[in-house]
Amino acid sequence: MGETTEVLLMWTAVSVYALAAVLFIVGFMFGKERLNALALLATAIGIVPHVAAVVGRWVRLGHGPYLGFYEVISSFALLGSVAFLLLALRIQTLRVAGTALMPIAFLALGGAMLAPKGGLDVTPALASYWLGIHVAFAKLTYGSLITGFGLAIMFLLRAKRPDHRLLSRLPDDATLDDLVFKFVAAGFMFLGIMIAAGAVWANEAWGRYWGWDPIETWSLISWLCYAAVLHARLTLGWKGPRFMWAAIAALPVVLFALVGVAVVYNSIHGAYLTGP
């Protein structure tokens, strides 16, 4: 697959994700279940060209989607969309969560499309088994935490509008609260494994496990933020709205570690994220 075809497929995915986001939002505002179903179908359709573009690029460049902002963010958008689709198919009452999640996927992929798309060479430092583990758990981390974020927003919206036609079909508060907790806990554990695998890779690549590089530091800060959120849940008994707000407030820290640090700081990781 050539670069032109890849870009066309990606823009197709952006367009269909935009349609899905609009359908979810309009369906939510007017309480139309049929629009929700169409939005879920659009999500599934958008995933097809997205997967084709990512796989085609993987074959063409010979490495997975982990080098450069374009590859990293587009692959996160893909994983998030797939995770939401599977969740919505498994628990149909959670379809309405697409109102929060699909705009994120659309904006993430749209933003990635504005970044340089040239390929980076796989250097000896990148040709590591541990880098693959590090990247895989990074994607699991963001997929889990963003899903928990979306469900937390739905929980709070229903608290404000309990008679909303679609929100009223969500699982009961206890079940939804437990789902958010499980996604946050899973993301926290995935983040810890990501940091540990990254340290092993850093030792192979640069001869040290930890160097207080900005991305290393902010990843640790992110992990500590979610440790505090889970501590509040398990020790202080935070449930319901307080826990939802905590889960929502912690996500920007993780997103800054992913995107903002490479822009703000001169990081050793920067070249792998910002690309050529």
N, C-alpha and C positions, 0 to 999 in steps of 0.2 A: 504494500500500500504506500503510495506517495504522500508527501506532506500536504499537497493540495486536497486530496481526498480526505485525509485525516481532519483537516481544518473544516471542510464542508460537513463532515459527520459531527464534529464537535459543535458547530453552530446550529446544526439541526437539533442536537440534544438540548442546547441552550434554549432554542425557540420552543421546543415541546415542554421543557421544564417550566418555562415562563407561562405557557398555557395552563399547565397543571396548577401552578401557584395561583393564577387568576381564578381558575375554576374552584379551587379549594376556598379561596377567600370569599368569592361571591356566594358559593354554596353555604359557607358558614354564616355570612351576613344575613342571608335570606332564609336560612334553615332548609335548604333544598338537598335532600339525600341523593337525588339523581345527579346533581352536579358533582357531588362528592365521588360518586361511582365513576363518572366521566373523568374526573381529575385523577383518580387512581389508575384508570386505563391510560391516560396520557403519561403518567409517571412510568408505567411499564413500557410504553412505546418509546419514550425518551431514553430509557436505559439501553435499548437495543443499539442505536448508533453510537452511544457513549461507550459501551463495551467494545464495539467494533473498532472505534478510533483508538482506544487504549491498547487493545490487543495488537492492532496493526502497527502502532508506534513501537510497541515492545518487540515485535518481530523485526521491524525495520532497523531499530537502533541496537537491538541485542541486549537490552537491560530493562528491568521493570520500571514502573512509574515512580521513581524516587529521586530524580535529579532535576533540579530547577523548580521554580515556583509553579510554572504551568503544569508540569507533571504531578507534583505533590498535591496541589490544591484540586486539580481536576479528578484525581484518583480518590481524594477524600469526599468530593461531591458524589462520585459514583458509589462509593461504599455506603454513604449516608442514604442515598436514594434506594439502593438495594435493600438495606436494613429496614428502612421504613416500609417498603413494599411487602417484604416478607412478614413484618409485624402486622401490617394492616390486613393481609390475607389470612394470617393466623387468628387475629382477633379483630373481626370486622368493625366492632364498635370503636376502634382506635383510628379509623380512617380520618376522622376529623383532625387528628394531630398533624396531618399534612398541611393544615392551615399555617402552622408554625414552621414545619420542617422543609417543605418544598420551596418556599421563598429563600431559605438559607442555601439550599442546593443550587437554585437558579443563580443567586448572586455570587456564590463561590465559583461556579463554573464560568459565569459571565466575566468575573474578575480575572480568572485564570486565562481566558482567551485574549485579554489585553496585554498579557506578559509575553516576553520573547519566547519563541517556540523552538529555537535551535537545540540540537542534542548536545549533551556533555559526554566527554569520553570517560569510559570506566577505567580509572587509574588503579594502580595496585592497592591504594588505600581503600578503594571502594569495592574491590573484588574480594569481599569477605562474607563468609557465612553469617557472621554476627550482624553485619549490616542488614541482611535480609530479615533476620529476626527482629532487629530494632525497628525497621520500617513497618513490618507486618503488625507489630503490637502498637505502633503509633497510629496506624489506621483503625485498629480495633478500639483504641482509646478514644479517638475523636468521634467515631461512629457511636459508641456507647454514651459518651457524655452529651453529645448533641441530641441524641434521642431522648435522654433523660430531661434535658432542657426543654424540648418541645412538649413532652408530657406534663412537665411541671407548669408550663404556661397554660395548658388545657385545664389542669386542675384548678388554677387560680381563676381562670375565666368562668368556669362552671360555678365557682363559689360566688361570683358576682351575678351570674345569670343562670340559676339552677333550672329555670323553666325553658331554656333554649332548646329547640327541637333536636339539634344534633348533639349538643353537649350533654343533654339528659340521657343520651344513649351510651355514653361512656361507662366503663365499669364503675362500680360504686367507689366512694372515696377511699376506703381501706385498700381495695385492690389496686387502684391507681397510685396511691401513696406507696404501696409495696413495689409496684413496677418501677417508679422513679428511683426508689432506694436501690433496687437491684441493678438498674442501669448505671447509677452513680458508683455503686460498689464495684461493679465489673470494670468500669472505666478507670477507677482508682487502682485496681490491681493490675490492669493492662498497662497503665502509666508507669507503675513501679517496675514491671518487667521490661518495658521499653527503656527506662533509664538504666537499668542494670545491663541490658544487652548493649546499649550505647556505650557504657563504660568499658565493656570488654572490647568492643570494636575500636574505641578510642585508644586503648592500650596497643592494639595491633597496628593502628594507623599512625599514631603520634608518640607512642612509647609512654603514655601515662593514662591511668584510669579516669582521673578527674583533674581538670585544670581551671575550674571556675570560669570557663568560657560563658558568655552571656546566655546562650541557649541552654547550656547545662544548668546554669544558675536558675533561669526562669522555669525550666522544667521541674527542678526541685521545688521552687516556690509553688508551682501549680500543684504538685503532689501534696505539699503541706497544706495548701488551701483545701483540697478535697479531704485530706486527713482530718482537718478541723470540722468540715461539714459532716463527715461520718461520725466523728467523736460526739458532735452535738446530737446526732441521731441516736447513737447506741448508748451513750453515757448520760446525756442530759434529757433524753426522751423527746427530742424534737420530731414532731410529726405534723402532717397537714400543712397549712400555709407557711409556717416558719421554715420547715424543711424545704419546701418548694422555692421560697425566696433565696435560701442559702444555695441550693443547686443552681439556680439561675445566676446568682451573683458570682459564682466561682468560674463559670464558663469563660467570661472575657479574659481571665488570667491565662487560661490554657490557649485561647486563640492568639493572645499577644505573644506567648512563647512560640507559637507556630509561625505567625506572620510578622508581627511587629518587631520582634527582636532582630531579625535579619535586615530590616529596614533602618532601625534606629541605631544599632550597634555594629561595630566592626568585629564580626564573629568569624571564627575559624570555620564554622558551619555555613557561613553566608554564601560562599560560592556554590554550594550544593543546593541551596534553596532559591537564590535569586537567578542563577543561570547566566548564560552568556548575554 
